[in-house]
Amino acid sequence: LSVKRFAFQPWHSAVEFRRYLRKYLHEVHQLGSSPSPNTLDRTRYSQYESIILPVISFLKREGVDFRFNDKVVDIMTYPDSDPTTVSEIKMMSGDDGQEEFLVTVDPVDLVIVTLGSVSSGSVLGSNTRAPEMVLPLQEEDSDWSLWQKLADKSTKFGNPSNFSTRGSASTLETFTITLHDDDTEFINRLVELTHDKPGTEPFMTLNDSNWILTLSVPHQPIFANQPEKVQVIWGYALRPERQGNVVRKPMVSCTGEEIMTELLNHLGFPVQSIQSNSITIPCVMPCATAPFLARERRDRPEVIPRDTTNLGLVGQFVEIPDETTGGMEYSIRGAQTAVFSLMGLDREPTRVRKSHTVEFLDLLT
Ligand SMILES: Cc1cc2nc3c(=O)[nH]c(=O)nc-3n(C[C@H](O)[C@H](O)[C@H](O)COP(=O)(O)OP(=O)(O)OC[C@H]3O[C@@H](n4cnc5c(N)ncnc54)[C@H](O)[C@@H]3O)c2cc1C
């Protein structure tokens, strides 16, 4: 039970794995000790409430115009031979998303674009319904088609298809379990089994499960408005395409109830009593680990592509030297790089943290 599996798979990028080792080598030993509060930074409430909402409030006060139902369908650039400057943004909006309009971009305006998305193509199920997956991902999915249109203009904008078309190598299934009615049986039994209080261990992997189930039990409450008698935990599976050990079908075809049955059997907890007070919501994410996929050097574009004048590219699929993709920090560092550079500020993002051991070895080589 002390095993912890992150989201890396044997077929993922060795280059990326090396970056992780260089950054986190000094923290690896903490994974085996308990409690290991420093292994992952945790926020008071969920990241949405503790980070995203305050950032949105700040940006709204600064006059940022948020538009949730508009889609950017193309970014027009010139000259055709080697695009350097963005001149127009083509958008779709309206209730049915069919109204097209153009935003004119002056050469002094700055355009920052998030390429791709780890949540692209995600499908939710329910306690009684399996997620209805459409694989492979629809090519017209706008999370990728915008990047594809840019890439069609020049190879300096990277190669999205390396990350968007390999669902079998990048799919994760996550699930959220809500325990109702003051039912502390699940958490009590888990604490008894692991000797870890909620919120002290980042992950617990059930390594013998065919689906490779991992549980994350945060401190409670994890949501500000969470009723006292409710507890919420989260988990994911690295191999949801496999048959379960108890539930003999692929996890991607399972309802929340079936996933909970499999989990409770692995833990050796009573199924009936806990199941009747819980709701499990599954979510299949075909691009969840796409940032870790093996890549060629030019598959990820630079944050400021060569010779461009008013364009920054950010997100999980751009190249930031030394930094490890797969987390919010990567997107933030990309955004800082874009803003500092495009606005001509004399600032740089903080240096990427490196293990002291690695820095010492670097000195010797
Ligand atoms: C299961 C899972 C767990 C994770 N846990 C953590 C964690 O604990 N800590 C952590 O730091 N990170 C975590 N991550 C990673 C984290 O989710 C990403 O780092 C983060 O979401 C990246 O943010 P982003 O804004 O760059 O991109 P995204 O969150 O992908 O946002 C991009 C947005 O742009 C939209 N978009 C794309 N194209 C268009 C278009 N043409 N027009 C309009 N909108 C468009 C997309 O729909 C999307 O909403 C996790 C990821 C997964 C899959």
The ligand as a Tripos MOL2 file, in Angstrom:
@<TRIPOS>MOLECULE
LIG
   53    58     1     0     0
SMALL
NO_CHARGES

@<TRIPOS>ATOM
      1 C1         -6.2190   14.2280  -13.9470 C.3       1 LIG1
      2 C2         -5.3580   15.4580  -13.8580 C.ar      1 LIG1
      3 C3         -4.9320   15.9200  -12.6300 C.ar      1 LIG1
      4 C4         -4.1190   17.0540  -12.5460 C.ar      1 LIG1
      5 N1         -3.7100   17.4840  -11.3140 N.ar      1 LIG1
      6 C5         -2.9250   18.5820  -11.2260 C.ar      1 LIG1
      7 C6         -2.4790   19.0540   -9.9550 C.ar      1 LIG1
      8 O1         -2.8200   18.5000   -8.9180 O.2       1 LIG1
      9 N2         -1.6680   20.1490   -9.9320 N.ar      1 LIG1
     10 C7         -1.2970   20.8100  -11.0770 C.ar      1 LIG1
     11 O2         -0.5720   21.8170  -11.0060 O.2       1 LIG1
     12 N3         -1.7110   20.3770  -12.2910 N.ar      1 LIG1
     13 C8         -2.5040   19.2920  -12.3880 C.ar      1 LIG1
     14 N4         -2.9130   18.8410  -13.6260 N.ar      1 LIG1
     15 C9         -2.4770   19.5770  -14.8250 C.3       1 LIG1
     16 C10        -3.3480   20.8190  -15.0170 C.3       1 LIG1
     17 O3         -4.6730   20.4240  -15.2240 O.3       1 LIG1
     18 C11        -2.8330   21.5880  -16.2350 C.3       1 LIG1
     19 O4         -1.4990   21.9330  -15.9920 O.3       1 LIG1
     20 C12        -3.6200   22.8820  -16.4400 C.3       1 LIG1
     21 O5         -4.9810   22.6220  -16.6360 O.3       1 LIG1
     22 C13        -3.0670   23.6260  -17.6540 C.3       1 LIG1
     23 O6         -3.7200   24.8690  -17.7120 O.3       1 LIG1
     24 P1         -3.8350   25.6690  -19.0790 P.3       1 LIG1
     25 O7         -4.6170   26.9030  -18.7760 O.co2     1 LIG1
     26 O8         -2.4990   25.8130  -19.6950 O.co2     1 LIG1
     27 O9         -4.6510   24.7390  -20.0750 O.3       1 LIG1
     28 P2         -6.1120   24.1480  -19.9330 P.3       1 LIG1
     29 O10        -6.5040   23.9680  -18.5000 O.co2     1 LIG1
     30 O11        -6.1510   22.9590  -20.8220 O.co2     1 LIG1
     31 O12        -7.0330   25.3110  -20.4870 O.3       1 LIG1
     32 C14        -7.0700   25.6570  -21.8470 C.3       1 LIG1
     33 C15        -8.4910   26.0820  -22.1390 C.3       1 LIG1
     34 O13        -8.5310   26.6660  -23.4340 O.3       1 LIG1
     35 C16        -9.6980   26.1990  -24.0790 C.3       1 LIG1
     36 N5         -9.4780   26.2830  -25.5260 N.ar      1 LIG1
     37 C17        -8.6580   25.5320  -26.2930 C.ar      1 LIG1
     38 N6         -8.7670   25.8820  -27.5880 N.ar      1 LIG1
     39 C18        -9.6700   26.8890  -27.6320 C.ar      1 LIG1
     40 C19       -10.2040   27.6760  -28.6910 C.ar      1 LIG1
     41 N7         -9.8420   27.4730  -29.9530 N.pl3     1 LIG1
     42 N8        -11.1170   28.6470  -28.3990 N.ar      1 LIG1
     43 C20       -11.4870   28.8470  -27.0990 C.ar      1 LIG1
     44 N9        -11.0160   28.1280  -26.0500 N.ar      1 LIG1
     45 C21       -10.1240   27.1620  -26.3280 C.ar      1 LIG1
     46 C22        -9.8200   24.7510  -23.6300 C.3       1 LIG1
     47 O14       -11.1280   24.2640  -23.8110 O.3       1 LIG1
     48 C23        -9.4380   24.8760  -22.1560 C.3       1 LIG1
     49 O15       -10.5490   25.1820  -21.3580 O.3       1 LIG1
     50 C24        -3.7290   17.7280  -13.7260 C.ar      1 LIG1
     51 C25        -4.1750   17.2620  -14.9720 C.ar      1 LIG1
     52 C26        -4.9740   16.1380  -15.0400 C.ar      1 LIG1
     53 C27        -5.4420   15.6660  -16.3880 C.3       1 LIG1
@<TRIPOS>BOND
     1     1     2 1
     2     2     3 ar
     3     2    52 ar
     4     3     4 ar
     5     4     5 ar
     6     4    50 ar
     7     5     6 ar
     8     6     7 ar
     9     6    13 1
    10     7     8 2
    11     7     9 ar
    12     9    10 ar
    13    10    11 2
    14    10    12 ar
    15    12    13 ar
    16    13    14 ar
    17    14    15 1
    18    14    50 ar
    19    15    16 1
    20    16    17 1
    21    16    18 1
    22    18    19 1
    23    18    20 1
    24    20    21 1
    25    20    22 1
    26    22    23 1
    27    23    24 1
    28    24    25 2
    29    24    26 1
    30    24    27 1
    31    27    28 1
    32    28    29 2
    33    28    30 1
    34    28    31 1
    35    31    32 1
    36    32    33 1
    37    33    34 1
    38    33    48 1
    39    34    35 1
    40    35    36 1
    41    35    46 1
    42    36    37 ar
    43    36    45 ar
    44    37    38 ar
    45    38    39 ar
    46    39    40 ar
    47    39    45 ar
    48    40    41 1
    49    40    42 ar
    50    42    43 ar
    51    43    44 ar
    52    44    45 ar
    53    46    47 1
    54    46    48 1
    55    48    49 1
    56    50    51 ar
    57    51    52 ar
    58    52    53 1
@<TRIPOS>SUBSTRUCTURE
     1 LIG1         1 GROUP 0 **** ****
